[in-house]
Amino acid sequence: EKAFQAGEMGRPHLDASPAKRLRNISNIAFGGPELRTAYLGCLLGDAIAQFDAPFKGEPLQSWDVDLGPLAV
């Protein structure tokens, strides 16, 4: 907290996470039936955690983008 308040927060603070599963959560996405499965990405993790959300998530904006010639 002192490093954050002083504007000195850096990689050493983030990389030293003692957590075993959710190590530096970086994002959340929703999928599954009715977008009720939440997926958590962690910068220092080696897996994607998931859980059943008590609410419906929002689809990613990119899901509706026409990729045209970029699509394989």
Secondary structure, 3 states (H helix, E strand, C coil): CHHHHCCCCCHHHHHCCCCCCCCCEEEEEEECHHHCEEEEEECCCCCCEEEECCCCCCCCHHHHCCCHHHCC
